[in-house]
Amino acid sequence: MKKTFLFFAALFAALVSFTLTSCDGNDPEEGVITLKMRNADNGDTGIACKVGDNHVGYISINDANNFVSSNDHIEMADAGAKKLGAVTKVPSSGWTRELAVVPGHTYVIKCKDKYWDYNQDRYVDGETAYYKIYVIDWINGASSGGFIGAEVKYCEWEPND
């Protein structure tokens, strides 16, 4: 029960922060949030993905220390060994729902708002929002001796292309 409460408290904090931040503009640190993101075995801290006012899911770290998306509305791509400000274009390939967490790498997250189109009798894509996540380093567990997550910087992003 306590683990579930902590997860939703962290998720709520991430949701609130997304409404207040953006890493666009001249300052590469403007709107950037630093988070100690715990993996599935150690608290499962997630980053909420929103498109406008709609929460479409979240990104978390699984027990294999990979980033994973909570559903098919969210995909991610590794943008390489770059800082947040160095990523200026949306990757053209490599989109997936699970990627290895690599310190020093930046990832682009694509969140799609999907809705049911009654005329087409299927889900269709609505608006898309983008986020960037930079992995600073692993978090080591004092008692376990292994990785318990990663420290990351992230922000909402509006690409120019």
C-alpha positions in Angstrom: 0.0 0.0 0.0 2.8 2.4 1.0 4.7 1.6 -2.3 1.6 2.3 -4.4 1.0 5.6 -2.5 4.6 6.7 -3.1 4.4 5.8 -6.8 1.3 7.9 -7.3 2.7 10.7 -5.2 5.8 10.8 -7.4 3.7 10.5 -10.6 1.4 13.4 -9.4 4.5 15.6 -8.7 5.8 14.8 -12.2 2.4 15.7 -13.8 2.3 19.0 -12.0 5.9 19.9 -13.0 5.1 19.2 -16.7 2.5 21.8 -16.7 5.0 24.4 -15.5 8.1 23.7 -17.6 9.5 23.6 -21.1 13.1 23.4 -22.2 12.6 25.6 -25.3 14.3 28.9 -25.7 17.9 30.1 -25.5 18.7 28.7 -22.1 19.3 24.9 -22.3 18.5 24.5 -18.6 15.3 26.5 -18.7 12.4 24.2 -17.7 14.6 21.2 -16.9 13.7 19.0 -14.0 16.2 16.7 -12.3 14.7 13.4 -10.9 16.2 10.4 -9.2 14.2 7.8 -11.1 13.9 4.5 -9.3 13.5 1.2 -11.1 10.6 -1.3 -10.8 12.3 -3.1 -7.9 13.0 0.0 -5.9 10.0 2.3 -6.0 9.2 2.6 -9.7 9.3 6.4 -10.1 7.8 7.4 -13.5 7.8 10.5 -15.7 4.3 11.4 -16.7 3.6 12.2 -20.4 0.9 14.7 -21.3 -0.4 16.0 -24.5 -2.1 19.3 -23.7 -4.3 18.5 -20.7 -4.5 14.8 -21.4 -2.3 12.3 -19.4 -1.4 9.6 -22.0 0.9 7.4 -19.8 4.4 7.4 -18.3 8.0 6.4 -18.8 9.6 4.3 -16.1 12.6 2.1 -15.5 11.9 -1.7 -15.4 13.7 -4.3 -13.3 16.2 -4.9 -16.2 17.1 -1.1 -16.0 15.6 -0.2 -19.3 13.3 2.7 -20.0 9.8 1.4 -20.8 6.6 3.1 -21.8 3.3 2.3 -20.1 1.4 1.9 -23.3 1.5 2.2 -27.1 0.7 5.9 -27.0 4.4 6.5 -26.0 7.5 5.7 -28.0 11.1 6.7 -27.4 14.4 6.9 -29.4 18.0 7.2 -28.3 19.3 10.5 -29.6 22.9 9.5 -28.7 25.6 10.8 -26.3 24.4 14.4 -26.2 23.2 16.9 -23.6 19.6 18.0 -23.7 20.3 21.3 -25.5 22.3 19.4 -28.2 19.2 17.5 -29.4 17.5 19.8 -31.9 15.7 17.3 -34.2 13.3 14.4 -33.8 15.1 11.1 -34.6 13.9 9.7 -38.0 14.3 6.0 -36.8 14.8 3.8 -33.8 11.4 4.3 -32.2 10.4 1.7 -29.6 8.7 1.1 -26.3 11.8 -0.1 -24.4 15.4 1.1 -24.5 18.5 0.5 -22.4 19.2 3.3 -19.9 22.7 4.6 -20.7 24.4 7.3 -18.7 25.4 10.3 -20.9 22.7 9.6 -23.5 19.6 11.7 -24.3 16.3 10.1 -25.3 13.5 11.7 -27.2 10.0 10.7 -26.0 7.0 10.9 -28.4 3.6 10.9 -26.7 0.5 10.6 -28.9 -3.0 11.5 -27.8 -5.2 8.8 -29.4 -8.9 8.9 -29.6 -11.8 6.7 -30.9 -13.1 7.8 -34.2 -16.6 6.5 -34.5 -16.7 7.2 -38.3 -13.7 5.0 -38.9 -14.5 2.6 -36.0 -10.9 2.7 -34.8 -8.4 4.7 -32.7 -6.6 7.5 -34.6 -3.7 9.7 -33.6 -4.4 13.1 -32.2 -1.8 15.7 -31.2 1.7 14.7 -30.3 4.0 16.1 -27.5 7.7 15.5 -27.2 10.0 15.2 -24.2 13.8 14.9 -23.8 15.4 12.8 -21.1 19.1 13.0 -20.3 20.6 10.2 -18.1 23.1 11.8 -15.7 24.2 8.6 -13.9 23.1 5.4 -12.2 21.8 5.5 -8.6 23.6 2.8 -6.5 21.8 1.1 -3.7 23.7 1.5 -0.4 22.4 -1.8 1.0 21.9 -3.8 -2.2 25.2 -2.8 -3.9 23.5 -2.7 -7.3 21.7 -0.2 -9.4 18.3 1.0 -8.0 17.6 3.5 -10.8 19.1 6.5 -12.6 19.4 10.3 -12.0 17.9 12.0 -15.0 17.1 15.5 -16.4 14.0 15.9 -18.5 11.8 18.5 -20.0 8.9 19.0 -22.4 10.1 20.0 -25.9 8.7 21.5 -29.0 11.0 20.5 -31.9 11.4 23.0 -34.8 11.2 20.3 -37.5 
